[in-house]
């Protein structure tokens, strides 16, 4: 797979490390959320067959975190964003 | 029809005109007591043991494609019970004992071959860890043996013992481990279930579940609605897709695992062998091909095919261990979809929906578990309580802090 890095252009997927579903950005507030909310966040997955937003880390590159929209049935990548932009747009990392 | 040596000779003398189709192709009935979703190894074994060991009737197995067309026909056929943790080892040892009597039990030649498995040791720390594992196995009634470097060399003198980075220092062996003809497992269970009146319904995809007042009433399928008192789901690889019909999310990601077979060679590898410094395992089929595999590709996937970097990685593992295979040609590669769970261990449990039961999360260790998985799932379906060897495989174990994490990787499915 080729990942079109927003800054570095086309890069081989081998340069990246996969973390998982991009919902991991939405960590509950540790001071207010209960055990159930953290269980849901950390362990439960939607695991769709089809379009999936996921976190990849460019370990052998610029060490940026990316949010990649990829089809889990065809492996086709349709969108690549910097994770910090996605996180900010969701109101995190102000 | 019972199979026997006499029967084969008699048929040979009469032109093989007496063989019949091995199972029926029934039309689904309006209602069953039990519906098993998934006509793979685990689903067929569940139906077989439900009928045979637990005396249940009115059972149907619903399969989206054809029987045994999923992971039971795509794995590397290894059986073993070399686990460490209390939640796992009794279950896998139960499974290995069932393998040992399986062919007599279901009267089908599954080519169960206890040719032994060795896991190679490359460091002192690894020897300590494997010694602990061997002790745990022995305490649970399984067999385990620690081999010295010279004992390994006596069997496989051509391994790369003096690799500068990964010298071979010994091995842990389980002599009762081995390989099985994987397709024949599905066929044997299917035939055994069919003979006991189970309806095996192929080309029948489950498209929905009818749930009323928190209780399952049946399933919507591509061949219409089928009612059921109890529904068991055994569709590892697609668990999240099927359980979504019941509104459930699971602690599972689907990943693709590739497997490989080389061209046929003369006898080279007696048993099953794993490389301890990378992820590489290999055995030799009766046709002579080296059957091997390694890591999953590492990203969510429902495509039954992987990518080239993992093929390179697996080949490197093989070359580090066995430089002699350097000029062997690869014959085929293929992929299967794994339910990768959050701790690397499976689930056999009830769900919050009454009458709906779940079996899945087998990661890439499901094949060896087939008989025990079927037995324990049938036990749960018939008696509403878990089999004594499968009490730890709960769906809520992450919430309760009772993970069964053999590798100690935490909630990172692609690392198990």
Interface residues (C-beta under 8 A of the other chain):
Chain A: X1 X12 X13 X14 X18 X19 X20 X21 X35 X36 X39 X40 X42 X43 X44 X45 X46 X47 X48 X49 X52 X54 X70 X72 X73 X74 X75
Chain B: X238 X240 X241 X249 X250 X251 X252 X253 X254 X298 X299 X300 X301 X302 X303 X307 X309 X342 X398 X399 X411 X412 X413 X414
